[in-house]
Amino acid sequence: MSIQDKRQLAAQLVANMDSLFMTEDDDENFGLGKSNVCRAKMTVVDCKMGLQNATIAPDTISSVVMARPELLHWIDDGKKSGTIHVFGGSNQLRGRGVLVIPHQIRSSALVPAFSAETKSLPIGCDILLSKSVNSKLQIACDAHCDLEVVAGDVEPDVMLRAKPLGGPLTHVVTDNDKREHLCRIEEGFNWGKPSDPTYEAWLGKGYVSVQFADGSHSVVKRVRIRLKGEVQTLGRGICIEPTCSLPVAKGMCPKHGGAKQACSVEHYRIAKAKGLAVTFDMTSQQSSERQRAEVRALIEEHETKTKETYHGDVFFSDSGEVFLMPKGG
């Protein structure tokens, strides 16, 4: 084959790259109407904060995560993927955002992903997961490979596998049903590449990544975590200073009267200097109408239970949660 012929062939391959990129099959030989790749259903939070049962393709030969733009948050249009080499040529994606994947216990996993048009994804898929993200999300790729692809069938729910823990389970997180789950704090865990931003870049301070007993990870508010064996008290979690994993000191603040937020006065001062420790009162301009309504509801609930008029303080945590502080309570 001459050099000119090779150039013409390369140009044809690049021109047809979208159809070569795992999206189409020969219907005569494979009459399913879709490619024979792994697909599964996974719940994600879309850009309008609604829950979507998206179709994913767990791809073990991909190093890049791609998703439809309406499923991404915090999209940075200036971020490029770099050159992606595929059969028949190469490509480059523009616009990196974050997939928000709710965790079955508490909060969510945050997965960096590049925005991609439907034609760049496998047929019928909303998200293409990379090899490393498949591992970090604990997707059981082998189990999905064992399933037969049948024309017209709905994709199965994503199947997960357990992973080894990185250390002892030292803390507890309570889920929405008030059930307690053991976990360990793993500061700075990142679902993306080491060069990708961490969850603090999107959520700010006051959050920490944890690993649960099945090996899965999630980003959880610090105020929702406490040391194993510690009795949970109103507004009590782990120290608000990000480098500390000790529990918040017991009792009320002797100076301001609100719930303590740190394990010690020293760590409180450090966190306050970083803008993490904030206490509001009911007359503060920073108390939003939503917070005021929440306070009124809490006070009404308290008075209904105690049959007494409420006397005490109100505390707004840095994460926006509201706590009543009855006098003498």
N, C-alpha and C positions, 0 to 999 in steps of 0.2 A: 504494500500500500504506500502510495506516494505521500510526501509531506502535505501536499494540497488536499488530498483525500482525507488525511487524518484531521486536518483543520476543519474541513467541512463536517466530518462526523462529530467532532467535538462541539462545533457550533450547534448542530442539530440536537445533541444531548442536552446542552445547556438550555436551549430554547424549550425543550420538553421536560425540564427538570421537575416541575410541579407534578406532572403525571407519573414521573419515575420515583418520586419521593414517597413511597409506601402508601400511595393513595388509590391506585387502580389495579385491577387484575383482569386477566383474560376471562371474560364471562363464559366463553365456550368451554374452557377447561375448569373454571371454578365458578359455578353458577350461583354465587351467594349475593351478588350485587355489592359486595364490600370485600376489602382485603382480609386475608386470613392472618390477622394480628390479634394480640391480646387487647381486650377492651373490658372496662368495668365502670360501674357507677360509683361516684363519690360526691358527697355533699360539699359545696363550697359557698362562700358568701360573695355575691356579685357586687359590682360597683355601686348599686343602689341599696346595698345592705339587706338584700333578700337572699333567701337560701335557694340554691340551684342544685338539682341532681344532675351533675355534669358527667359526661362520658370521658374517661381518661384512657390513654394508651400507655401502659408502663413499658417503656422502651429501654432495654438493657444495653443497646449500642449507641445511645445518644448521650452527649455530655451537656446538652442544653435543654432547659425546660421552656416550653412554648404553650401559649394559651390564647384564646380569643380575648380581645381587649376588654369586652364588657364584663369579664370575670376578674379583671385585675384592679388593684388599688395602688395609689401613689405612683402612677406611671411617669417615668422620666423619659421624655421623648428624645433627649440628647444622648441617652446611653445606647451604645451599639453593642451587638453581640460579638463582634469580631468575625472572622471568616469561618463559616460552617461548611465543611466538606461533606458532600453527599455524592451518591452515584451519579455520574454524568456531569459534575461540575461543583461549584461552590455558591454560597449565598451569604447574605448578611441581614440580620434583623435589627430594626431600630425601635426603641421604646421598651424599657424594662419597668415592670411593676411587681406587685406582690400578690400571690394567691393566698387567700385566707381560708384555711381548712379547719372547721370546728373539730375540737378534740372531744372524744366520747366522755371524758370525765369533767374537764373544765377548760375554758378559754379555747385557744386555737394554735395551729401551726402556721407559720408565716414563711412561704416558699417564694423566693425571687424567681420571676419568669419573664420571658420576652413576649411581647405582643406579636401575634401571627395571624395572618388571614386564614380562612377556612381551607383554602386550596393548598396551604402549606402543611396542613395537618392530615393524619390518616382519615380516610372517609368515615364520616359519622362521629368524629371525635372532637371534643372541645379543648382538650388538654393533652400535651405530650410530656410525659415525665422522663427525666434523665436517669441514668444508672445510679448515680449517687443519691438522688432524691428518692428513688424507689427504695433504697436501703434505709435512708433516714426516716421515711414514713412507714417502714416495715411492711411493704407490699409483698405478698407471697407470689412472686412472678411465676415460680414453678407450678403452683397450684392453678393459676390462670392458663398457663400453657397446656395443662392437662385437659382443659375443657375444650370440647369440640365447638367450632363456630358453625352455627346453623342459621340458614337464611330465615329472616323474619323474627328470630328470637330476640328478646330483650336482653341486654348485657347484664351479667350478674353484678351484685354489689361487690365492692372491692374486698378482697380477702387479705387479712393481715397475719403476720407471724410475730412471735415473741423474739426479743433480742436480749443479749446479756447486759447486765447492769454495769455502769461505770464505777460503782461504789455502793456503800451501805445506804439503806433508806432511812434517813434521819428526820424527815419532816412529814407533815400531814396536810392534805388539801381536802376541803369539804366541797362536794358537788352540789348541784342545784336541788337535789333531793335530800340534802343534809347527811349524805353518807360520806364517811371518811375514807381517804385513799392515801396510802403511804407513798412517799416520793423522796427524791434527793434533789438538792439544788445543783444545777450545772450552769454556772454563770457563762454568758456569751455563746451558748450553743447556737449554731447557725445552720439552717436548712440549705443554704446556698453554698457558694464557693468561699474560701477564706477571704477573698478580696471583696465579697459582697457586703453591703451594710448589715449590721445586726438589727435585731428587733427594736433596740432603743432609738434607731434612726427614724422609725415610723411611729412608735408608741410613746417615746420619751422615757423619762425616769419613772420609777415606781413599779416596774415590772421585772420579772426574773424568769429564766427558763428552768423548768424542772423535768426530771425523768421519773416516770411512774414504774410500778412493779413489772409491767409487761415490756419495759424497755422504751416505750413511746415517750415523746417529748411534747411539751406545750409551754406557752408563755402565759404566766399567771400574775395577777396583781400581788404585790408583796403582802398586802394586808390580809390576803386569804390564806396565807401559809403560816404554820406554827410548828414548833419543834415537837417531835413525837414524845408523848408522855406528858406534855404540858396541858393544863386545863384551859380550854378556850374561854376567853372573857370578852366582854363587849369591846369591839374595836381593836382587839389585840391580834397581832400577827408577828412577823419577824421584823427586825430592826430596819428602819427606813434608810439607813446608810447602806448604799449598794454593795459595799465590800464586806458587810457583816451579815452573818446568818443566825445570830443569837436572837432569842425572843425579846419582844418589847417588855420593858420593865413593868412590873405590876403597879396598880394604883393610878391616881390622878395626878396631873401636873400641879405642883404646889403653887406655881406662879400664875398660870393662866386658867387652871381649873378644868381643862379638857383632858381627854385620854392621852396618855403618853404614846409617843411614836417611835422611840428609840430604846436601845438597851441601856443607855447611859446618857448623862448630860453632855459628855464630850461628843458622842456620836450624833446627838440631837443638834448640837451647834454646827458640826460639820455638814449635816444634811441641810440645815437651815441656810448655811452659806451657799450651798449648791442650789437653793430654791426648791428643795424637796419637802421640807416640813412646813406646812401651812395650817393655821387654825383660824376659823371664821366664827363670827357671832351672828345672831339673827339680824342685827342692824347694819351689818357690813354691806357696802355697795357691791361686793363681789358675790353675794348670795343671790343666785339666779331665782327667777320665779318658779322654775321647776323644783329647785331645792326647797324653796319656801313651801310649796304644795306638799312635798314629801315630808317636811317637818310637821306640817299641820296634820297629815294623815297619821304619822307616828305618835304624835301627842294624843290625838283622838283615840287611837288604839290603846295607848297606855292608860288613859283615863277610863276607858271602858272596862279594862281588866282590873284596875285598882279601885274603881269607884271614887277616886279622889282627883281634885284639880292638880294638874302637873306643876311642879315647882322644880326648876333645875336649869341646867345649861344644855346647849346644843353644840355638837362637834361635827365639822365637815372635814373629812380626811382629804389628803392630797389627791386621792383617786376619785373624789366626788361622792363617797358614801356618807350617809348621815347617821349619827348616833345620838341618842338621848342620854343625858347624864343627870339622873335625878339626884337631888340633894339628899345626902345621907344614904345613897344607894351604893 
